[in-house]
Amino acid sequence: MTEIPKNAVKCLDKGFVRLVDSMGGDDAIVQAARVSYGKGTSKVSQDRGLIRYLMRHRHTTPFEMVEFKFHCKMPIFVARQWVRHRTANINEYSLRYSEARDEFYYPDPKQIQFQSALNKQGRSGNVPKQLTDKLLKYFKEISERSFDMYKELNEAGLARELIRAILPVNLYTEWYWKNDLHNLLHFIGLRSDSHAQYEIRVYSDAMAKAVKKVAPFAWEAYQDYVISGLRFSRVEQSLLEQRLPDRVIDDILEDVAYQITATLHNNKRREDADLFPLYQKQGGSDSEDDFKLKWASGEIEIGNVRELREFKTKLKQLKK
Ligand SMILES: Cc1cc2nc3c(=O)[nH]c(=O)nc-3n(C[C@H](O)[C@H](O)[C@H](O)COP(=O)(O)OP(=O)(O)OC[C@H]3O[C@@H](n4cnc5c(N)ncnc54)[C@H](O)[C@@H]3O)c2cc1C
């Protein structure tokens, strides 16, 4: 099996993730999206805005235009979880064809914890050293003993496709794994989440670094709208509608009017005299004096006009 290559990110005790190849990046997403909108080329800031729009509205196919091919080495029990992501193309090291190598995963003592009482799929709490040592001793014993048996059976000429079955699932395997950006982000969203098992999270986090480099705008949009975005169920929405006082919504709408004005001004400079009417056009209701004070404070955040207008529409829907 492969030693850890120079350009790979080390994962767990003996594994790694290495980006072998990628096709396209943010530009490929924009290029594909513009076919559907029939527009020509444009500036970088517009590319970012378009990618954010696509992510916000779950217009996903342009993200499938970007491809990633990774070479990964991981314990078999991690591969079992990983392989559930069905949209990838995989080619794995064959234990029918090749001999198994003496490479087993031994957890870092810091990762050895008790079964979580709250989360049936999790671990928590500190384990006394005596118990940690025992766990590691058992891991080693079973790995070494089963590998000795495997070697003996292999030397006796028995079929590798059968004798591999006596090896435990902490044995390392490796594969080439290719996926498109849309499905890779979905994988990272699920497997870098705190609910995912630590051992697969390490690999997902390593792949996330590659995505961030290859498609930084898409990565940023994914973080903003999917990972940090909130979606409300019908019941939650109805509670918000009932419980959020109109004055709170009005305050937020007021802020949004300032933000749209500042963003429009940032995108295309306006004369000072045009600013207050522009703010009023966005629904702002402060007096001209208050407007001037707030404007001079320099505390108004800039965003994306389309996104802010969509937010405004949603806020208005919450008003009774
Ligand atoms: C924290 C966690 C706990 C889990 N626990 C369990 C468990 O206890 N038991 C268990 O069995 N699994 C478990 N899983 C695996 C989980 O149920 C999914 O199988 C896995 O996360 C892959 O998700 P996916 O199908 O969305 O991804 P992918 O297979 O990558 O698919 C991506 C998307 O493509 C679409 N898609 C792909 N293939 C098809 C298809 N054939 N038909 C229709 N749509 C398709 C779907 O929209 C899907 O969301 C767990 C996963 C996580 C993250």
The ligand as an ORCA input file, in Angstrom:
! r2SCAN-3c Opt
* xyz 0 1
  C     -24.434     11.253     10.856
  C     -24.873     10.153      9.935
  C     -25.434      8.996     10.445
  C     -25.840      7.958      9.587
  N     -26.375      6.811     10.108
  C     -26.740      5.806      9.295
  C     -27.265      4.576      9.809
  O     -27.437      4.420     11.006
  N     -27.586      3.596      8.941
  C     -27.429      3.731      7.588
  O     -27.730      2.807      6.850
  N     -26.933      4.876      7.069
  C     -26.576      5.901      7.878
  N     -26.059      7.058      7.339
  C     -25.916      7.164      5.885
  C     -27.021      8.042      5.271
  O     -28.298      7.482      5.483
  C     -26.784      8.226      3.759
  O     -26.847      6.960      3.135
  C     -25.442      8.830      3.450
  O     -25.191      9.940      4.267
  C     -25.393      9.252      1.996
  O     -26.280     10.331      1.833
  P     -26.992     10.629      0.465
  O     -27.799      9.462      0.007
  O     -27.694     11.934      0.595
  O     -25.699     10.852     -0.469
  P     -25.358     10.360     -1.931
  O     -25.505      8.891     -2.085
  O     -24.031     10.971     -2.246
  O     -26.419     11.008     -2.831
  C     -26.478     12.423     -3.005
  C     -27.881     12.776     -3.379
  O     -28.168     12.182     -4.652
  C     -29.482     11.682     -4.682
  N     -29.426     10.239     -4.950
  C     -28.324      9.467     -5.025
  N     -28.648      8.228     -5.356
  C     -29.993      8.193     -5.489
  C     -30.936      7.188     -5.804
  N     -30.569      5.953     -6.094
  N     -32.215      7.527     -5.822
  C     -32.612      8.783     -5.562
  N     -31.779      9.792     -5.258
  C     -30.485      9.499     -5.219
  C     -30.110     12.028     -3.353
  O     -30.759     13.253     -3.464
  C     -28.945     12.215     -2.435
  O     -29.170     13.070     -1.348
  C     -25.668      8.094      8.171
  C     -25.112      9.274      7.671
  C     -24.708     10.291      8.521
  C     -24.094     11.536      7.933
*
